[in-house]
Amino acid sequence: MLDMNPIYERSRTAIVRPARSGDGEAVRAIRNHAVEHSTALWTHAVQSPAQGTAWLAAHLERGSAFVAEVGGEVAGFAVYGPWRELDGYRHTVEDSVYVSEDRQGLGIGSALLAALIASAREAGHHVMIAGIEAGNSGSIRLHERFGFHHAGTVREVGTKFGRWLDLTIMRLPLS
Ligand SMILES: CC(C)(COP(=O)(O)OP(=O)(O)OC[C@H]1O[C@@H](n2cnc3c(N)ncnc32)[C@H](O)[C@@H]1OP(=O)(O)O)[C@@H](O)C(=O)NCCC(=O)NCCS
């Protein structure tokens, strides 16, 4: 029962559902905002409409993308994909969760991550990894809340906005 969980209670106006191709532009806008204004994504390269469509299409094929809708508008998205490309890593996936800036802190990220974890479990994956900029306390708290454990922090492996970035790895067993 979703309403018994306080996190879902706070996000009761959000509906989480599998993403569709028609969500491409809304997802791209949320992702590009994070690229331009935050260290959540370690790149300055915003996606063009064509790149956004191709990026989402890969997730739609796998069934590994979800969106949260509030009042009919996409307010956030979550995806999982291969953690690393070599086939020996095939039972491990990495998640990404993004909520539009004006809707953060309302439980939407939690609702998205819950759906993502359930979907990855159902698909038979073994471990979910989150790679988070070490100073991103919101994302670290979100993942802790779902049982992810800190697997370590790798110092100064990225750079953006003229400074070094540390990567915190968090791990959730799925099976
Ligand atoms: C990180 C993010 C996905 C969390 O989603 P959200 O909808 O804001 O989070 P929720 O409202 O579901 O809150 C989940 C938990 O995180 C905590 N949290 C959320 N934002 C926080 C912040 N800025 N600082 C500290 N804790 C925060 C909440 O308090 C809650 O913990 P609690 O249950 O102990 O109170 C969202 O803030 C976001 O999109 N941030 C920008 C992009 C990003 O950093 N994505 C993750 C990349 S790894």
The ligand as a Tripos MOL2 file, in Angstrom:
@<TRIPOS>MOLECULE
LIG
   48    50     1     0     0
SMALL
NO_CHARGES

@<TRIPOS>ATOM
      1 C1         18.7350   13.7150   -5.8240 C.3       1 LIG1
      2 C2         17.2620   13.7790   -6.2520 C.3       1 LIG1
      3 C3         17.0230   12.7810   -7.3920 C.3       1 LIG1
      4 C4         16.4080   13.3820   -5.0510 C.3       1 LIG1
      5 O1         15.0500   13.4130   -5.4470 O.3       1 LIG1
      6 P1         13.9830   14.1880   -4.5350 P.3       1 LIG1
      7 O2         12.6500   14.0060   -5.1180 O.co2     1 LIG1
      8 O3         14.4640   15.5770   -4.3830 O.co2     1 LIG1
      9 O4         14.1770   13.3890   -3.1640 O.3       1 LIG1
     10 P2         13.0570   12.9400   -2.1210 P.3       1 LIG1
     11 O5         12.1440   14.1030   -1.8880 O.co2     1 LIG1
     12 O6         12.4390   11.6750   -2.5810 O.co2     1 LIG1
     13 O7         13.9180   12.7200   -0.8230 O.3       1 LIG1
     14 C5         14.6850   11.5260   -0.5990 C.3       1 LIG1
     15 C6         15.5870   11.7000    0.5860 C.3       1 LIG1
     16 O8         16.6710   12.5720    0.1930 O.3       1 LIG1
     17 C7         16.6840   13.7020    1.0570 C.3       1 LIG1
     18 N1         17.0560   14.8600    0.2510 N.ar      1 LIG1
     19 C8         16.4940   15.2790   -0.8910 C.ar      1 LIG1
     20 N2         17.1310   16.3820   -1.3240 N.ar      1 LIG1
     21 C9         18.0790   16.6470   -0.4130 C.ar      1 LIG1
     22 C10        19.0860   17.6430   -0.2980 C.ar      1 LIG1
     23 N3         19.2300   18.5910   -1.2330 N.pl3     1 LIG1
     24 N4         19.9240   17.5920    0.7650 N.ar      1 LIG1
     25 C11        19.8070   16.6230    1.6900 C.ar      1 LIG1
     26 N5         18.8810   15.6340    1.6390 N.ar      1 LIG1
     27 C12        18.0380   15.6680    0.6010 C.ar      1 LIG1
     28 C13        15.2880   13.8290    1.5780 C.3       1 LIG1
     29 O9         15.2490   14.5550    2.7950 O.3       1 LIG1
     30 C14        14.9150   12.3800    1.7610 C.3       1 LIG1
     31 O10        15.4980   11.8430    2.9130 O.3       1 LIG1
     32 P3         14.6330   11.6080    4.2500 P.3       1 LIG1
     33 O11        13.5820   10.6280    3.8650 O.co2     1 LIG1
     34 O12        15.6230   11.0980    5.2050 O.co2     1 LIG1
     35 O13        14.0640   12.9570    4.5870 O.co2     1 LIG1
     36 C15        16.8540   15.2080   -6.7100 C.3       1 LIG1
     37 O14        17.0770   16.0990   -5.6550 O.3       1 LIG1
     38 C16        17.5600   15.6770   -7.9530 C.2       1 LIG1
     39 O15        17.0810   15.4680   -9.0560 O.2       1 LIG1
     40 N6         18.7290   16.3410   -7.8030 N.am      1 LIG1
     41 C17        19.4660   16.8640   -8.9440 C.3       1 LIG1
     42 C18        19.9820   15.7650   -9.8470 C.3       1 LIG1
     43 C19        20.7990   14.7300   -9.1120 C.2       1 LIG1
     44 O16        21.6530   15.0710   -8.2970 O.2       1 LIG1
     45 N7         20.5370   13.4460   -9.4320 N.am      1 LIG1
     46 C20        21.2500   12.3400   -8.8670 C.3       1 LIG1
     47 C21        22.5230   12.1200   -9.6370 C.3       1 LIG1
     48 S1         23.5110   10.8260   -8.8810 S.3       1 LIG1
@<TRIPOS>BOND
     1     1     2 1
     2     2     3 1
     3     2     4 1
     4     2    36 1
     5     4     5 1
     6     5     6 1
     7     6     7 2
     8     6     8 1
     9     6     9 1
    10     9    10 1
    11    10    11 2
    12    10    12 1
    13    10    13 1
    14    13    14 1
    15    14    15 1
    16    15    16 1
    17    15    30 1
    18    16    17 1
    19    17    18 1
    20    17    28 1
    21    18    19 ar
    22    18    27 ar
    23    19    20 ar
    24    20    21 ar
    25    21    22 ar
    26    21    27 ar
    27    22    23 1
    28    22    24 ar
    29    24    25 ar
    30    25    26 ar
    31    26    27 ar
    32    28    29 1
    33    28    30 1
    34    30    31 1
    35    31    32 1
    36    32    33 2
    37    32    34 1
    38    32    35 1
    39    36    37 1
    40    36    38 1
    41    38    39 2
    42    38    40 1
    43    40    41 1
    44    41    42 1
    45    42    43 1
    46    43    44 2
    47    43    45 1
    48    45    46 1
    49    46    47 1
    50    47    48 1
@<TRIPOS>SUBSTRUCTURE
     1 LIG1         1 GROUP 0 **** ****
